[in-house]
Amino acid sequence: MKGSQKAFKMYRLLRIKSTELDGEEEDEAVETRRVGGRENKFTDSSKELCFTPSFSLLSKEDKSPMRICIQMNIHARISLEDALPDDAIQLYTDACAILEDDGKEQMAFDLYRAATSIYVRLEKYTDAATFLLRLDLAADKCNAKNSQFKAYLSAIIVYLYAHDLKQAEKCYNDCSQIDAFLRSDENRCASKLLSACTEGDVEEIKRVAQSSTISNLDNVIIKLARKLPTGDVGAFKTDAGKDEEALDENDLT
């Protein structure tokens, strides 16, 4: 399905679900716009959303139905996130895919963050981390290093909050393949946090969680970081010790 057709289909889905939630019929006073040869009706609340930064920027440079995709997914944040979070996530995911296909990854950054926030609220931490790593890839394509490194650190924090030290370390090792990341504040913060968790140092974990580097992340990630450590910190240390023993047993030197 072409991007324009998919965007229009997604828009119609949102309008149906929004009407179901509101229990209201569309007013005849709504604005009618012609996009891609189709007439589409937008409610007053939708019109207000047209003035959001992401939508306004896209409207100036693209007159295709992709505008519907952006508006619809910002609208999803208001209309669907609380009542139908899974539907909102699907809309965000589809919109991100459309923007990626069209080479407009930077305009999807807010949508990645929105989906991550819902996943965290639903306690689907692996999915949240996966979406953050998708944001990382999109930021890399745009050469948006600041957003990329924040996404790396955020994913590591989500894994630690879920008490998954192994996945957090794997994520960190993958990130460390990028030279620029190794020189970043986010790398230093992640390294200190992982070391503190491995050593079972609760006070150090809490100290790092209060750092300015973490304070510059999205609010949903800051809240998770400030709640660290979760579970039995001693288990982190035990698991790390087991991994070291396994390495020694396989050491043929």
Secondary structure, 3 states (H helix, E strand, C coil): CCHHHHHHHHHHHHHHHHHHHHCCCCCCCCEEEEECCEEEEECHHHHHHCCCHHHHHHHHHCCCCHHHHHHHHHHHHHHCCCCCHHHHHHHHHHHHHHHHHCCCHHHHHHHHHHHHHHHHHCCCHHHHHHHHHHHHHHHHHCCCHHHHHHHHHHHHHHHHHCCCHHHHHHHHHHHCCCHHHHCCHHHHHHHHHHHHHHHCCHHHHHHHHCCHHHHCCCHHHHHHHHCCCCCCHHHHHHHHHHHHHHHHHCCCC
